[in-house]
Amino acid sequence: MTTILEINDLKELAQRRVPKMFFDYANSGAWTESTYRANEADFAKIKLRQRVLVDMTDRTLETTMIGQKVSMPVALAPTGLTGMQHADGEILAAQAAEEFGIPFTLSTMSICSIEDVAAATTKPFWFQLYVMRDRDFVLSLIDRAKTAGCSALVLTLDLQILGQRHKDLRNGLSAPPKFTPKHIYQMATRPGWCFGMLGTKRRSFGNIVGHAKGVGDLSSLASWTNEQFDPRLSWKDVAWIREKWGGKLILKGILDKEDAAMAAETGADAIVVSNHGGRQLDGAPSSIAALPGIADVVGDKIEIHLDGGIRSGQDVLKALCLGAQGTYIGRPFLYGLGALGKPGVTKALEIIRNELDITMALCGKRDIKDAGPHLLY
Ligand SMILES: Cc1cc2nc3c(=O)[nH]c(=O)nc-3n(C[C@H](O)[C@H](O)[C@H](O)COP(=O)(O)O)c2cc1C
């Protein structure tokens, strides 16, 4: 059994436990994956200031994201097909986040439905919305999120059309998986995963199948996305959604200063500086490289969050120093989930919390709210 000390250990374990097509779905970016790689690599270039002989007792990582108290400034990012990394994955991740005191964001493209997650948790979670051409369906998703008591809507802006990931096409990714010899082999070599899947009925897109008109089979995710997602999505739609939702709104997928300035005018509560984990525009800058410019333009107008490439507590601290109030992790929690289910998600969060706490202390701070550019070298 591997000793699990860092997120990479969970990644290695997940690769051994999750069928190749689903592990690859998480561990991939668009086209050459240059932006996916840059998300991680650019964090490593940022250096921290080491300080000594300052009182390091009584430290706290507690802060707020959109006014909600969080035990550390890290939320679980919305990720599609999470219930394919591990049976009932969204439910398990939401429970782990709730116990940890951080937000869980449920994707529109989840396997467990909004109602499934609401029934299995006791505190509000966040719901991520993709805007489909069928506006009645969009309204019904918003209503279902309200009924479930979701405390924020995360509106994703950077997936009007789908970026291409070579691995998914080569693997013939689908949910539920097809039963070709290749796919049967991939699953048969992961018996623990299969056993879990046999014990759940949640194997397709829980928010969509049986809810959206004429959708019974989503086996080709790419073609369904291309047919259903609205390529005409505009700032006017953001205003419409804000009005229909009426609660806390987070705009996800901002990478450009001009877009950030427009987002700040919408009345939304926060933006997420994000390139979708390098899964959309390959060749775009890393999120952490885009953050300082965006913080310069809108830092005093709207709360800024960041995701993309965070693999450690050091990365979280660097993002806070450069202007983010909160961060999200995608792959780190998916690796934990694929490796060990709910305890794996908790483990990923514990690793990041421990690294963040020690890093903050060695930079001479005791309260995470004091993070700022003065901690960078
Ligand atoms: C497997 C996977 C599925 C994703 N699905 C969604 C999704 O359904 N909706 C969304 O807004 N973002 C989605 N994202 C993007 C994440 O919300 C987030 O932006 C990204 O994972 C952050 O980068 P990181 O994985 O390096 O932490 C997905 C990312 C991954 C890795």
The ligand as a Gaussian input file, in Angstrom:
#p B3LYP/6-31G(d) Opt

LIG

0 1
 C      -12.931000      15.639000     -15.327000
 C      -13.328000      17.088000     -15.314000
 C      -14.648000      17.428000     -15.593000
 C      -15.037000      18.763000     -15.563000
 N      -16.355000      19.079000     -15.757000
 C      -16.764000      20.360000     -15.581000
 C      -18.143000      20.683000     -15.601000
 O      -18.997000      19.817000     -15.764000
 N      -18.471000      21.982000     -15.438000
 C      -17.554000      22.974000     -15.245000
 O      -17.904000      24.138000     -15.105000
 N      -16.238000      22.678000     -15.190000
 C      -15.834000      21.404000     -15.335000
 N      -14.504000      21.102000     -15.233000
 C      -13.540000      22.157000     -14.897000
 C      -13.386000      22.282000     -13.372000
 O      -14.535000      22.848000     -12.801000
 C      -12.212000      23.176000     -13.000000
 O      -12.299000      24.371000     -13.720000
 C      -10.861000      22.510000     -13.260000
 O      -10.913000      21.132000     -12.970000
 C       -9.779000      23.173000     -12.418000
 O       -8.544000      22.647000     -12.707000
 P       -7.813000      21.481000     -11.852000
 O       -8.486000      20.200000     -12.261000
 O       -6.415000      21.575000     -12.315000
 O       -8.017000      21.774000     -10.385000
 C      -14.080000      19.777000     -15.280000
 C      -12.756000      19.408000     -15.020000
 C      -12.380000      18.092000     -15.020000
 C      -10.958000      17.730000     -14.693000

